[in-house]
Amino acid sequence: MALRINDTVPDFKAQTNHGEISFHDWIGESWAILFSHPKDFTPVCTTEFGAVAQLADEWSKRGTKVIGVSVDGVDDHNKWIGDIESVGGAKVEFPIIADDGLEISKAFDMLPAEAYLPDGRTPNDSATVRSVFIIGPDKKLKLSMTYPMTVGRNFAEILRALDALQTTTKHGVAAPANWEIGQDVIIPATVSDEDAKAKFGDFDKKLPYLRTTKQPA
């Protein structure tokens, strides 16, 4: 069954290069980002893991934990980290899950139930394992996106989406197209003009169903 927005994400125990974790316990009261890739020692993913490492301070500011998942083992992860740090110029301080049995990739609907890893496999055998999942402190899926193997993920966009999710969740608003921190937000259509005035103060009524106001503090 496909994992949908607002579903509780699967809980699991897994080995990582930081030791064994229980996923829901690892998330705790934080936001979390789980991002996956089809194989260690692959070019695009090496640049992506470097990009995530470079953003360590940004994840921390937002109370967000990040964790990678690969269908390779812990030994390969530990060897690969040297390449990531060399290319990315930043320490890889987040854990990487070893999913060589494909349990997590299947639980998060990245691979079909009948998938297996053939001898001498290539990244194409697990190509769909290139997804991003943003998970709230309630352990529910807030956003997911999947990329093809040839296109590196834009982690600046993932950071922007995280900002929007945290802002809209906290203040009961919505974020318009291309929204960034500090820009006006949208008042939900379910809120009357009277209640909007009481809650948000002044607002701009662009259309009967489109009202914007300053981002709440």
PyMOL commands that set and color helices and strands:
alter all, ss='L'
color gray80, all
select helices_A, chain A and resi 23-27+43-54+56-61+74-88+103-107+123-126+155-171+193-200
alter helices_A, ss='H'
color red, helices_A
select strands_A, chain A and resi 13-16+19-22+31-37+64-70+96-98+131-135+141-146+185-186+204-207+210-213
alter strands_A, ss='S'
color yellow, strands_A
deselect
rebuild
show_as cartoon
